[in-house]
Amino acid sequence: MDTTNAPVQTRPNTREMVVIHRGMRRESRLLIELIAAAAPGDTARARVLADHFRDYRLGLSNHHHGEDAFLWPPLLARVDLEADLVLRMEAQHERVAATLAAAGAALAAWESGAGEAERDALTAALAEHRVVLVEHLDEEETSLLPLAAQHLWLHEWNAMGEHFLANTPKPKLLFFLGMVLEEADAAERSAILGGLPLPARLLWYAVGRAQYARATRRVRG
């Protein structure tokens, strides 16, 4: 097949963000359900779920930090009527961070003794976090991603992923990849894996899939 005259992609495929968001929605829901089901006094289970919350918080925070640094600034420089939308996205990030902090404080109170009252306070904090998060993700997908596809160059979009890779501990990267791929369809999976360097793809197939399966069995019981 002659690809000499094939068009060079210069604008981002923002669909990958939708796939990432799908994983965040799922994990924010599962955290509520799994912690609510934890038996009072079961400190071993509390430690497992607390570790999972910290992983979730790390992934979400690094994802949002990448958007703060590499998505909002170029968009604000290039849009006019939609600037209020971009500013609203930034404000929503602050609300998400505040609810994450509240959940983290509630987690600290629950983790050591796995008390019933502390568990219920934590699930309430996580439920509030999820409401704010889903509101943000829904609006970002509906209104913001079309702007990004129109106004950002591919290298600018890719800078968010590079930021995530640079600021996430390497042992956690395969877990986050599994979190994203878990509910991806064949086309989405191919696009995400195809964007990775060959060594990273080989590592996913060699150890990442099994590692992620073990982690989810441990967390989800």
C-alpha positions in Angstrom: 0.0 0.0 0.0 1.4 3.4 -1.0 1.2 5.8 1.9 3.4 8.5 0.3 0.5 10.9 0.0 -1.2 9.9 3.2 -2.2 12.9 5.3 0.0 13.7 8.4 -2.0 13.9 11.6 -1.5 17.4 13.1 -4.6 17.6 15.3 -5.2 15.4 18.4 -7.5 12.5 18.6 -9.4 13.6 21.7 -11.3 10.3 21.9 -8.5 8.9 24.0 -9.5 11.4 26.8 -13.0 9.9 26.8 -11.5 6.4 27.4 -9.4 7.7 30.3 -12.4 9.4 31.8 -14.3 6.1 31.6 -11.8 4.5 33.8 -12.0 7.4 36.3 -15.8 7.2 36.5 -15.6 3.4 37.1 -13.0 3.6 39.8 -14.6 6.5 41.6 -17.9 4.4 41.7 -16.1 1.2 42.8 -14.3 3.0 45.6 -17.7 4.0 47.1 -19.2 0.5 46.7 -16.2 -1.4 47.9 -15.5 0.7 51.0 -19.2 0.7 51.9 -19.1 -3.1 51.8 -16.1 -3.4 54.1 -16.8 -5.0 57.4 -16.3 -2.9 60.5 -13.0 -3.7 62.1 -11.5 -5.4 59.0 -8.3 -3.4 59.0 -6.6 -5.7 56.4 -9.4 -4.9 53.9 -9.2 -1.2 54.9 -5.5 -1.1 54.1 -6.1 -2.7 50.6 -8.8 -0.2 49.8 -6.8 2.7 51.2 -3.9 1.9 49.0 -6.2 1.7 46.0 -7.7 5.2 46.9 -4.1 6.6 47.0 -3.4 5.1 43.5 -6.6 6.5 42.2 -5.8 9.9 43.7 -2.3 9.9 42.2 -3.6 9.1 38.7 -6.4 11.6 38.8 -4.2 14.4 40.2 -1.4 13.9 37.7 -4.0 13.8 34.9 -5.5 17.1 36.0 -2.1 18.7 36.6 -1.2 17.9 33.0 -4.4 19.6 31.8 -3.7 22.6 34.0 -0.2 23.0 32.6 -0.7 22.0 28.9 -4.4 22.2 28.0 -5.9 25.4 29.5 -3.1 27.9 28.7 -3.0 27.3 24.9 -6.8 27.2 24.7 -7.2 30.4 26.5 -4.7 32.0 24.1 -6.7 30.9 21.1 -10.4 31.1 22.0 -12.6 34.1 22.6 -16.3 33.4 23.2 -15.4 30.0 24.8 -12.9 31.4 27.3 -15.5 31.3 30.1 -15.8 27.5 29.4 -12.0 27.0 29.9 -12.1 29.1 33.1 -15.0 27.0 34.3 -13.0 23.8 33.7 -10.1 25.2 35.8 -12.5 26.1 38.6 -13.9 22.5 38.5 -10.4 21.1 38.9 -10.2 23.1 42.1 -13.5 21.6 43.3 -12.3 18.1 42.4 -9.1 18.6 44.3 -11.0 19.9 47.3 -13.2 16.8 47.4 -10.2 14.5 47.0 -8.6 16.3 50.0 -11.7 15.8 52.0 -11.9 12.1 51.1 -8.2 11.7 52.0 -8.8 13.2 55.4 -11.8 10.8 56.0 -9.6 7.9 54.7 -7.0 8.6 57.3 -9.6 8.4 60.1 -11.0 5.1 58.8 -7.9 3.2 57.7 -6.3 2.5 61.1 -9.3 1.0 62.9 -11.9 0.4 60.1 -14.7 1.8 62.3 -18.2 1.8 61.0 -18.8 5.5 61.6 -15.5 6.5 59.9 -16.3 4.2 57.0 -19.7 5.9 56.5 -18.1 9.3 56.6 -15.5 8.2 54.0 -18.2 6.9 51.6 -20.1 10.1 52.0 -17.0 12.1 51.1 -16.3 9.9 48.1 -19.9 10.2 46.9 -19.5 14.0 47.0 -16.2 13.7 45.1 -17.8 11.6 42.5 -20.7 14.0 41.9 -18.2 16.9 41.3 -15.9 14.7 39.2 -18.6 13.3 36.9 -20.0 16.8 36.4 -16.6 18.0 35.3 -15.9 15.0 33.0 -19.3 15.2 31.4 -18.9 18.9 30.5 -15.3 18.5 29.4 -16.2 15.8 27.0 -19.3 17.6 25.6 -17.9 21.1 25.3 -14.2 21.3 25.9 -12.8 18.4 23.8 -14.3 19.7 20.5 -12.4 22.9 21.2 -9.2 21.0 21.9 -9.6 19.1 18.6 -10.0 22.3 16.7 -7.4 24.6 18.4 -4.6 22.4 19.7 -1.7 20.9 17.7 -0.9 17.2 18.2 2.4 17.9 20.0 0.6 20.2 22.5 -1.9 17.5 23.2 0.8 14.9 23.6 2.5 17.0 26.2 -0.2 16.0 28.7 0.7 12.4 28.3 4.4 13.1 28.5 3.8 15.0 31.7 1.8 12.1 33.2 4.6 9.6 32.3 7.3 11.9 33.8 5.4 12.5 37.1 4.1 9.0 37.8 6.2 6.3 39.5 7.1 3.7 36.9 5.7 0.8 38.9 2.3 2.5 38.8 2.2 3.2 35.0 1.2 -0.3 34.0 -1.7 -0.3 36.6 -3.0 3.0 35.2 -2.7 1.7 31.6 -4.8 -1.3 32.7 -7.3 1.0 34.3 -7.8 2.9 31.0 -7.9 -0.2 28.8 -10.3 -2.3 31.0 -13.5 -1.1 29.3 -11.9 0.1 26.0 -13.3 -1.4 22.8 -11.0 -2.9 20.1 -10.5 0.4 18.3 -9.8 2.4 21.4 -7.4 -0.2 22.7 -5.5 -0.3 19.4 -5.3 3.5 19.4 -4.0 3.8 22.9 -1.5 1.0 22.7 -0.4 2.2 19.3 0.6 5.5 20.7 3.0 3.9 23.2 6.6 3.1 22.4 7.3 -0.5 21.4 9.1 -1.4 24.7 6.0 -0.2 26.7 3.7 -2.2 24.5 5.8 -5.3 25.0 6.0 -4.8 28.7 2.2 -4.5 28.9 1.7 -7.8 27.1 4.5 -9.6 28.9 3.7 -8.5 32.5 1.2 -5.6 32.6 -2.0 -7.5 31.8 -1.4 -10.2 34.5 -0.2 -7.6 37.0 -3.4 -5.5 36.5 -5.6 -8.6 36.8 -4.0 -9.6 40.1 -4.4 -6.0 41.4 -8.1 -5.8 40.5 -8.8 -9.2 42.0 -7.2 -8.0 45.3 -9.1 -4.7 45.3 -12.4 -6.0 44.2 -12.3 -9.2 46.2 
